[in-house]
Amino acid sequence: MMKPMRILISGASGFLGVQLVERLKGDGHEVTRLVRRTAAAPDEATWQPAQGQIDPQTVADADAVINLSGANVGGKRWTARYKSELRSSRVDTTGTLARAIHKLPEADRPHTMLQASAVGWYGDTGDTPVTEEASAGSTFLADLCRVWEAAARPAEDAGTRVVLLRTGLTLDSLLKPLLPVFRLGGGAKLGGGRQWMAWVSTPDWLAAAGFLLEREDISGPVNVVGREQATNNDFTKALAAAVHRPALLTVPGPALYLALGELAGESLRSQRVVPGVLERAGFRWTYPTIEAGIQAAAGREATASR
């Protein structure tokens, strides 16, 4: 069991952030949530990342900083305006925290920063497995991840241990809109279905965050994904089996582009991402396979909807 820490977290109101705060508090840590309004609770602190403003003492009081902020990549069509929001919502928040850490006296700096990123870093990998050593791809998301991670560099330069959480698609987020469709027998693979999906179960993501918070010997990029890789075909079959319905349909690529615009390209892109760092460090997955992960996520969704 790790020593209790004072943890400062941004993005605490997001899907993963809410659950991570609950887990950290359950583990005995003192958590302060960054908010952009006037702080209304003892565990809140105000900041304005768009203006680069944060109270230095708020950062100095923390043993560790966790930054999960960023607009939802799949929240809207990728217009030029929304692309700009995706970028600023990540770079502004990360840069504000990293620069604040850098400006502090050495004795006051947090020793660890867990910084959100994504497997989008790798672009399209085809059938080639990639670990954390792979270079960035050439897609919009790859470029977004590149500037996002670079914004954390001042904290690293100051001597803080920075861990870049290159997260895959969380199954709970994926299943929420898909389960009703699959339960009605409308499940479908996307395009050819042979593209690899970088996925992770929510419980394993939360466990990995706690694991990386404790492991002082790990820094740099970490692929937070399931232990075993899966294709869109595998995902579709596993979800259909979980709800006991057939999934015989196919959503053609052109139809996806019509519905989603440029975002459709990410649904059809192949990303065979391997969790090299976590495997070498001895991390243990509760849901190592797509079948196990989907069964558990479908069960949680069914319980939540009752």
VOLUMVEX-630215 format. One record per residue: x, y, z of N, C-alpha, C, O, CB in turn. Coordinates in steps of 0.001 Angstrom, whole numbers, plus 500000, padded with zeros to 6 digits. Glycine has a CB too. Example, Ala and Ser with C-alpha at 12.3 -4.5 7.8 and 13.67 -1.06 7.14 Angstrom:
BEGIN
513190494310507800512300495500507800513200496700507800514236496681508465511308495527509046 512850497750507080513670498940507140512900500030507870513409501138508039514084499402505725 
// end
This chain:
BEGIN
500849498807500000500000500000500000500883501241500000501810501353500802499040500007501228 500588502173499092501413503359499004501126504325500148500047504317500739501197504046497673 502120505152500440501991506188501464500962507214501014500981507622499853503359506870501745 500046507651501913499056508661501528499718509928500996500730510382501530498163509005502718 499142510488499950499677511682499311498626512762499228497427512509499338500205511359497924 499113513987499029498235515107498690498275515234497166499325515501496581498685516463499413 497128515041496540497080514966495074496201516080494516495066516273494952496550513585494613 496742516801493556496017517853492850495597517293491496496434516782490751496892519152492688 494291517386491165493812516767489934492958517739489129492086518420489668493014515502490249 493227517789487836492363518533486912491617517528486039492074516403485839493196519537486030 490457517951485520489629517013484768488894516061485684488509514967485272490475516231483787 488696516474486936488084515586487935486596515361487696486010514451488282488286516154489323 485975516178486844484544516005486585484277515119485372483120514846485054483887517356486382 485327514667484693485176513809483537484874512367483924484876512011485102486419513863482696 484612511541482904484230510146483140485273509410483987484926508774484982484036509419481806 486535509492483598487585508817484347487953509590485612488271508991486640488816508629483470 487909510919485534488297511737486674487441511501487898487966511388489005488241513174486305 486125511425487720485219511196488851485564509895489556485623509838490784483754511170488379 485789508857488770486075507549489361487468507494489987487680506825490999485943506459488305 488409508205489374489758508208489938489785508944491273490445508497492211490750508852488959 489081510059491370489023510792492641488457509888493736488988509839494846488158512079492498 487383509179493416486770508274494392487754507190494826487847506857496008485502507632493806 488484506648493860489440505583494179490588506121495039490985505487496016489995504953492883 491117507288494672492239507863495416491839508180496856492596507923497792492746509134494719 490654508732497019490185509028498376489986507739499159490297507675500348488872509835498338 489466506709498488489290505417499140490602504801499575490646504029500533488573504474498224 491694505147498858493025504645499209493705505501500266494851505242500635493899504577497972 493004506523500756493543507330501849494270508589501432494879509251502272494454506513502640 494221508939500150494898510150499690494012511377499900492785511279499917495286510019498207 494652512520500056493949513798500145493914514402498748494965514688498175494641514771501172 492738514596498198492589515031496812492005516435496744491008516737497400491703514053496035 492641517295495939492118518629495649491782518705494176492628518420493328493135519738496044 490543519092493859490066519165492482490161520600491963489683521533492609488614518650492383 490774520768490805490848522081490177489550522374489446489062521543488681492044522162489210 488984523569489684487738523981489039487928525380488452488776526144488913486542523956490051 487130525708487431487270527015486764486274528047487277486243529179486793487096526855485266 485474527665488242484552528594488903485114528886490295486181528395490663483084527999488987 484388529681491048484800529935492428484717528642493233483691527961493215483921531039493075 485784528307493933485801527079494733484661527108495745484462528101496445487166526907495457 483914526003495811482734525948496680482825524848497722481873524637498473481492525749495851 483934524149497787484098523053498737485553523029499213486435523543498524483694521683498092 485810522442500376487178522414500908488164521668500005489367521928500052487176521775502277 487660520744499184488555519970498329488639520546496911489022519834495983488091518521498271 488288521820496729488368522475495431489345523647495464489548524283496499486986522955494994 489945523915494300490820525091494133490548525673492754490386524934491783492352524715494302 490500526973492671490183527646491409491437527873490566492511528180491082489489528983491681 491265527712489256492324528080488317491680528555487024490490528337486799493292526883488052 492463529199486181492001529671484874493060529297483835493890530130483470491738531229484884 493037528051483357494103527590482455494155528329481129495234528466480552493936526131482187 493034528805480632493050529544479361493878530805479479494425531288478488491627529895478920 493973531350480702494803532532480950496136532164481606496933533043481933494049533529481832 496374530875481797497620530424482415497712530763483891498813530936484415498787531024481697 496570530861484579496554531318485961496247530188486936495253529477486799495542532426486128 497121530043487918496904529109489021497709529600490208498816530111490039497307527645488630 497172529454491392497868529864492608499069528942492816498885527736492980496912529829493847 500285529473492815501465528608492994501397527755494256501900526632494276502720529453493033 500774528288495311500702527539496566499842526291496419500099525276497066500150528424497681 498819526365495567497969525198495304498808524048494758498608522891495128496837525556494311 499741524374493878500618523357493289501674522914494297501984521727494394501295523896492011 502222523864495041503266523538496012502750522640497123503514521871497706503841524808496608 501467522730497421500893521905498489500712520441498082500401519598498924499558522477498913 500906520136496799500653518783496297501919517945496245502996518439495911500029518845494918 501773516662496584502861515705496364502861515222494921503911514910494359502736514508497325 501673515163494327501537514690492949500424515469492256499459515904492885501245513162492910 500585515634490947499588516306490120499104515318489066499910514621488448500172517601489456 497791515256488861497213514416487806496399515324486889495465515989487339496316513256488408 496748515354485616496054516212484664495298515371483643495904514714482797497046517147483956 493963515395483727493112514640482811492265515560481931491354515094481247492208513696483595 492555516844481943491718517811481230491831517667479716492878517294479187492093519223481636 490726517971479030490718517956477567489317517746477039488594516874477522491646516869477032 488921518540476045487601518380475433487476516992474812488468516408474375487357519472474364 486266516473474776485982515132474260486262515043472760485659515767471967484524514752474545 487173514158472378487548514011470968486353513625470111486227514074468972488651512966470817 485479512795470658484315512359469893483057513153470192481955512733469839484056510919470153 483215514296470842482054515050471270481312515767470162480096515938470243482462516026472272 482026516190469123481413516957468032482133516630466728483187515994466726481465518493468322 481544517080465619482245516980464339483503517831464395483541518867465060481332517425463161 484524517382463693485808518080463731485838519274462777486493519231461735486936517116463387 485139520315463133485263521563462405486590522207462791487229521786463755484062522515462702 487006523225462042488241523928462376488155524507463784489137524510464527488524525045461352 486974524994464141486794525589465464486923524536466561487558524783467587485430526280465557 486315523344466346486384522331467386487792521734467482488235521379468575485358521230467118 488488521622466372489878521172466431490713522116467287491560521684468070490474521071465019 490461523407467126491175524393467929490855524216469412491733524357470263490820525815467474 489593523908469715489201523677471109489854522417471666490304522403472812487678523570471224 489905521363470863490568520133471299492021520408471677492529519883472668490501519062470196 492666521224470887494072521541471128494248522448472350495045522147473239494676522207469893 493509523549472392493683524500473488493288523904474833493923524189475848492868525750473225 492239523075474849491789522486476108492838521548476699492823521286477902490480521734475897 493729521052475884494806520188476349496092520963476618496700520822477679495068519097475335 496493521768475668497772522481475795497714523537476895498673523688477652498151523139474460 496607524267476995496507525307478017496562524733479422497266525255480286495227526094477837 495819523657479649495784523060480986497134522438481349497657522644482444494675521998481067 497674521686480418498964521024480679500068522048480879500858521942481817499333520077479523 500123523039479999501158524059480096501066524856481378502088525166481990501078524986478922 499845525196481798499669525962483041500220525199484233500927525769485064498187526289483269 499899523907484323500396523098485439501902522890485363502602523014486367499693521749485464 502402522572484169503830522286484025504676523525484315505715523427484969504128521766482614 504241524677483837504997525912484093504954526290485567505937526790486115504444527065483245 503804526048486214503697526338487649504661525469488445505298525941489387502253526116488142 504766524200488063505717523295488727507145523790488514507945523813489450505565521843488191 507458524181487296508808524622486948509235525859487734510406526006488083508892524908485460 508279526749488012508608528015488691508790527857490191509337528749490840507526529034488430 508351526753490750508461526550492188509904526256492608510672525693491827507547525412492626 510277526631493830511567526187494359511620524663494376510592524004494536511806526755495781 512791524116494215512928522656494103512261521912495246511639520873495027514388522277494049 512379522428496456511831521739497628510315521717497630509711520887498310512325522395498894 509688522619496876508231522715496889507561522017495716506333521955495667507826524149496900 508326521492494774507725520910493579507096519545493854507665518743494595508769520784492486 505938519272493269505384517908493335506389516927492739507079517251491772504015517818492579 506469515730493314507461514772492814506975514003491590507779513405490875507827513794493908 505651514016491341505095513218490243504004513995489522503227514721490141504536511882490767 503957513831488205502851514360487405502383513252486477503135512795485616503279515640486594 501130512818486655500516511900485708499764512743484692498812513443485034499566510871486422 500196512669483451499682513533482397498925512717481348499477511794480749500828514316481739 497655513069481136496854512365480137497427512553478738497928513624478396495405512852480179 497347511502477943497641511538476517496779510438475905495829509974476537499200511330476208 497096510022474696496243509025474044497046508210473041498112508627472590495051509702473345 496513507039472701497156506191471698497079506812470309497710506324469372496512504809471685 496307507887470175496285508619468917497676509060468489497896509351467313495381509821469033 498613509113469422500015509447469140500570508638467964501362509157467177500873509203470385 500158507367467840500802506456466894500236506535465478500816505968464552500679505053467394 499104507234465297498512507253463967498049505862463567497631505075464416499508507794462942 498121505560462293497705504252461778498904503318461764499882503572461060497090504377460354 498834502231462541499958501298462620499742500055461774500614499188461716500197500895464055 498573499953461106498294498758460322498277497530461204497642497535462259499319498592459212 498969496467460790499048495245461585500305495188462444500568494179463099498999494039460680 501082496271462443502344496294463182502114496629464648501554497684464947503308497303462559 502530495759465583502414496090467003503389497216467360504539497202466922502685494839467880 502936498179468146503814499285468548503837499418470066502814499284470737503355500613467903 505015499681470578505180499959472000505504501443472164505459502213471205506301499061472630 505828501825473391506053503229473720507229503850472971507342505073472895506275503368475193 508097503018472423509265503546471710508929504052470306509751504726469686510331502477471615 507733503739469795507367504121468431507200505632468314506759506297469251506073503414468004 507558506156467156507446507595466916506000507971466620505158507108466375508359508025465752 505728509259466646504373509757466407503977509568464953504823509580464059504265511236466794 502675509393464726502151509257463378501984510606462710502547511606463154500833508523463400 501206510627461640501064511853460856499600512304460753499254513069459852501642511645459459 498745511840461660497336512211461650497095513446462516497995513916463211496472511042462137 495872513961462463495513515087463330495681514712464800496239515489465574494064515537463059 495202513519465195495313513119466592496761512910467014497128513204468152494521511853466834 497580512405466105498995512238466421499646513588466701500420513732467647499723511525465273 499327514566465872499872515908466084499332516509467373500058517188468099499541516823464894 498049516259467661497454516749468897498170516166470111498485516889471056495963516405468946 498426514865470085499135514217471191500559514734471321501078514861472430499150512707470998 501183515028470205502564515514470221502665516848470964503533517011471822503097515666468783 501787517800470644501853519107471311501343519005472746501798519742473621501032520157470529 500408518101472989499865517866474329500969517382475270501148517921476362498711516835474277 501699516370474836502779515834475660503915516837475816504512516944476887503308514540475057 504212517568474749505294518553474801504999519644475820505923520200476415505516519174473422 503725519956476029503359521006476969503726520648478407503808521533479259501879521288476875 503947519363478688504322518924480036505825519004480284506289518756481396503848517505480267 506573519347479261508036519300479361508619520196480456509586519791481100508634519688478046 508075521401480698508656522212481777508676521504483128509612521691483906507891523500481910 507665520700483418507652519952484682508766518909484693509447518721485701506279519270484902 508940518239483562510019517245483446511376517907483578512261517387484257509929516498482107 511543519052482932512808519782483007513126520224484433514290520383484801512767520996482088 512074520418485230512268520854486618512617519694487544512906519910488721511015521551487125 512594518467487028512946517301487836511762516520488362511946515532489073513777517725488975 510549516938488031509360516172488423509235514947487519509458515029486311508069517054488342 508881513823488111508663512604487323507355512739486556506286512834487160508639511336488237 507432512749485236506246512908484399505945511583483706506800511023483021506444514046483355 504725511090483890504254509876483236503162510264482253502169510882482635503733508830484275 503341509908480999502391510246479941501458509064479711501876508025479200503130510628478626 500204509224480085499228508129480023498614508047478625497595508682478354498117508326481089 499231507267477741498696507099476391497560506078476440497763504874476283499815506647475391 496368506605476662495200505784476954494476505337475689494336506099474733494247506542477846 494021504087475705493197503571474621491737503910474852491407504631475794493373502062474481 490863503396474002489424503610474131488912502866475358489121501659475476488674503143472854 488245503568476273487709502904477457486396502204477099485510502799476485487494503923478614 486287500948477488485137500144477079483819500692477605482811500637476901485312498724477548 483803501219478824482551501751479362482039502907478513480839503012478261482742502208480812 482948503775478069482542504906477221482043504410475870481072504941475331483717505888477022 482703503397475325482295502848474036480928502178474108480104502321473204483329501856473543 480699501444475196479492500632475274478234501439475567477137501020475195479662499587476323 478368502572476217477174503336476608476250503612475418475053503344475520477588504659477254 476761504144474275475850504353473144475600503098472319474597503020471611476396505424472250 476504502103472399476388500934471532475477499839472082474846499113471314477744500365471288 475405499718473398474634498613473984473170498598473547472666497535473183474701498691475489 472468499732473566471064499676473121470915499192471681469978498460471362470426501047473254 471833499597470820471792499191469414472034497695469283471316497006468558472832499971468593 473044497195469982473365495768469911472250494919470529471969493823470046474700495487470623 471620495416471584470538494656472216469327494514471295468538493578471425470118495326473519 469197495457470366468110495385469388468493494581468141467720494495467187467690496788468982 469694493997468159470156493210467025470742494045465905470924493552464792469035492397466493 471043495321466192471589496204465155473095496351465208473648497287464632470968497551465265 473767495433465896475220495516465998475892495371464649475438494612463792475739494460466940 476987496112464467477657496089463166479141496353463334479556497105464215477038497125462213 479931495726462482481350496055462431481522497331461618480641497709460846482181494883461820 482660497990461796482945499234461078483885498953459923484980498428460123483553500294462023 483467499297458724484300499041457552484577497555457420483681496726457581485618499823457636 485840497224457121486204495819456967486276495069458274486226493839458282487510495709456273 486393495789459393486449495156460707487811494599461068487990494095462176485452494066460775 488764494675460173490086494089460437491024495064461151492124494688461555490724493634459130 490589496312461305491443497307461960491556497012463464490581496637464115490884498737461731 492758497191463984493009496934465401492504498095466240492622499256465849494510496699465657 491941497772467398491433498776468334492270498747469610492473497690470207489929498527468658 492751499912470017493469500012471292492431500313472370491872501409472404494599501127471247 492175499359473238491094499452474211491627499237475618492734498728475797489992498433473895 490840499623476616491186499327478006489902499325478819489004500130478572492215500363478578 489814498423479786488670498430480686488860499560481698489989499895482057488504497049481404 487762500138482149487857501232483122488522500793484423489377501520484928486472501788483418 488165499622485000488854499203486225490364499061486038491135499401486935488281497890486711 490789498560484877492228498419484647492895499772484445494045499956484844492486497529483436 492190500724483832492762502077483709492965502687485092494016503262485375491842502990482849 491965502562485944492076503117487294493201502440488071493957503102488783490748502963488047 493307501127487934494371500391488621495736500809488094496687500939488865494178498872488452 495838501023486776497112501434486185497522502818486665498701503061486920497022501417484661 496556503731486792496866505073487291497430504999488706498418505664489018495609505967487265 496802504188489567497319504015490916498691503359490935499563503743491715496358503199491731 498875502377490080500151501667489952501262502636489536502354502613490103500030500513488925 500982503477488554501991504410488041502251505566489004503342506137489012501555504958486692 501269505903489799501459506920490821502478506450491850503255507243492383500126507259491502 502464505160492117503329504581493143504720504224492614505705504313493347502677503348493722 504800503822491348506064503325490805506990504476490413506915504992489298505804502424489593 507852504866491328508740506012491118509821505738490078510517506658489650509386506406492424 509967504474489669510974504129488675510447504243487246511194504000486298511477502729488922 509186504605487074508602504687485736508309506132485377507685506857486152507318503846485647 508760506552484198508466507887483695508367507815482173508710506804481560509557508916484143 507892508910481577507748508944480133506450508304479683505551508104480500508916508255479477 506328507974478394505068507437477867504782506022478358505678505185478461505096507448476354 503512505781478657503043504457479073501733504184478331500784504962478430502847504374480648 501687503082477592500469502700476881499496502050477866499713500924478314500793501732475699 498425502770478196497430502238479129496318501611478287495304502239477982496864503366480095 496549500353477927495649499601477050495511498182477586496253497778478481496173499589475578 494560497423477040494390496035477430495624495208477109496411495554476228493177495445476745 495780494107477839496965493273477633496967492621476261498016492493475630497049492204478706 495786492207475799495697491547474497495027492471473492494008493092473795494921490216474607 495596492560472305495052493433471270493825492777470624493679491555470627496131493748470199 492954493617470074491723493108469454491388493937468224491674495133468168490541493132470461 490781493290467247490317494004466058488872494468466269488223494093467246490425493101464792 488389495278465350486989495698465419486060494490465285484993494453465899486680496738464317 486466493500464480485709492241464399485609491570465763484531491141466174486365491281463392 486740491481466464486763490868467797485835491617468751485067491010469497488200490847468360 485921492939468712485090493780469572483607493541469286482810493356470205485439495269469373 483249493548468003481849493385467597481310492024468032480200491937468558481708493546466071 482087490962467817481667489620468210481513489502469722480564488889470211482668488588467708 482454490095470460482402490010471925481201490761472476480562490288473417483690490565472541 480879491923471911479736492691472392478426491988472033477496491961472839479758494114471805 478351491419470828477158490672470431476944489468471350475814489166471734477274490210468964 478031488788471696477921487625472594477477488054473987476722487340474647479267486875472681 477941489220474436477602489691475778476120489986475919475555489831477002478402490930476115 475477490415474822474037490737474884473174489652474230471956489796474119473770492086474200 473832488552473796473129487399473211472293487788471994471137487388471857472232486748474258 472910488580471114472248488998469884473233488855468719474444488944468922471724490468470001 472731488639467521473633488595466355474121489999466012473490490999466355472918487962465128 475245490044465336475765491320464824476261491045463411477452490821463195476926491913465750 475354491063462466475647490632461106475838491799460138476141491597458962474543489743460610 475660493002460634475681494166459754477079494751459619477979494439460399474730495225460269 477242495595458627478487496331458407478151497795458129477255498094457340479307495712457225 478876498705458784478742500122458471479854500467457486481021500498457875478815501020459770 479527500727456227480568501020455232481318502310455570480765503224456181479949501129453829 482571502362455166483385503545455402482739504828454911482706505805455658484713503380454747 482217504872453672481593506105453171480436506579454043480246507782454221481099505893451756 479661505640454591478545506019455460479053506653456754478461507601457270477672504793455779 480168506111457271480764506692458476481227508117458217480997509008459034481939505836458962 481885508333457072482364509682456741481195510644456583481299511813456953483207509658455452 480087510160456038478915511006455875478364511418457239477932512556457427477835510280455054 478383510483458186477811510752459504478760511527460410478329512398461166477426509455460169 480049511212460336480996511747461314482015512722460743482704513403461503481716510629461957 482122512801459445483148513661458867484533513083459097484726511869459049483060515066459453 485493513957459346486898513527459498487085512556460653487977511709460607487799514736459707 486263512663461683486355511759462831486195510304462426486722509414463094485308512118463865 485468510050461333485270508672460872486589507988460573486721506777460754484387508647459634 487564508757460117488870508183459804489504507507460995490209506509460844489790509243459285 489257508045462190489810507438463403489132506112463715489770505209464254489665508391464591 487856505979463388487127504727463624487626503612462717487537502434463062485628504934463410 488148503985461564488613502998460587490120502784460642490653501887459988488216503425459195 490794503607461420492254503516461504492650502327462365491965502003463335492856504821462078 493745501679462016494210500501462746495313500893463724496310501510463347494715499414461768 495110500517465005496108500832466029496343499594466895495576499283467807495650502045466907 497437498902466570497784497704467338498813498093468400500018497933468209498342496568466403 498310498606469517499159499197470554499392498186471674498450497589472195498518500493471118 500649498005472031501061497010473033501477497727474321502198498722474253502237496124472491 501041497248475495501394497881476769502766497454477266502879496790478296500353497557477818 503800497831476540505146497353476851505625497704478243506138496839478954506104497897475865 505469498961478651505967499401479957505223498700481084505849498211482024505829500926480103 503915498642481006503140497997482068503461496511482174503543495973483278501648498187481822 503641495848481044503985494421481081505337494206481746505486493328482595503998493831479663 506317495009481356507663494854481947507672495174483435508473494624484190508667495757481227 506774496070483853506734496478485257505950495503486130505913495659487350506131497858485373 505324494499485517504596493495486285503173493870486631502594493298487555505322493214487527 502588494827485903501184495184486147500285494003485805500533493290484833500777496431485317 499245493799486601498319492694486380496944493235485998496348494026486729498220491803487637 496457492799484853495149493217484365494054492350484985494194491131485088495093493140482825 492973492994485393491798492251485835491033491718484633490450490636484689490886493137486702 491038492489483539490338492113482313491326492155481141491360493140480403489120493060482050 492114491122480966493165491142479946492674490958478523493379491317477580494153490089480242 491465490400478343490953490135476998489740491003476710489060491455477632490593488650476836 489468491235475435488321492048475042487011491395475489486063492094475848488316492265473520 486952490066475470485743489357475894485458489604477372484327489905477755485883487850475627 486501489473478203486321489687479645485974491139479936485116491424480771487590489284480416 486642492053479246486383493464479469484976493872479100484333494624479833487354494284478699 484490493385477974483143493739477521482073493110478410481075493758478728482939493301476069 482268491865478811481299491230479707481142492057480987480025492287481452481740489780480048 482264492499481549482215493274482789481588494641482566480774495091483373483615493434483370 481964495309481470481422496638481186479927496583480910479178497453481354482145497263479999 479493495561480179478062495400479901477284495162481193476162495644481347477830494233478919 477878494425482110477230494184483394477108495454484215476082495687484854477992493142484176 478158496282484201478100497555484946477047498473484350476313499129485089479476498259484941 476961498533483028475990499396482372474573498942482672473685499763482902476229499421480869 474363497625482667473027497091482966472623497441484401471473497804484650472993495552482758 473567497331485348473281497665486743472982499144486907472077499523487650474452497270487635 473754499991486202473566501444486310472236501900485739471676502898486194474691502169485605 471721501180484745470493501598484075469227501141484802468120501515484416470482501068482665 469385500346485835468198499861486567467670500932487507466680500708488204468533498582487365 
// end
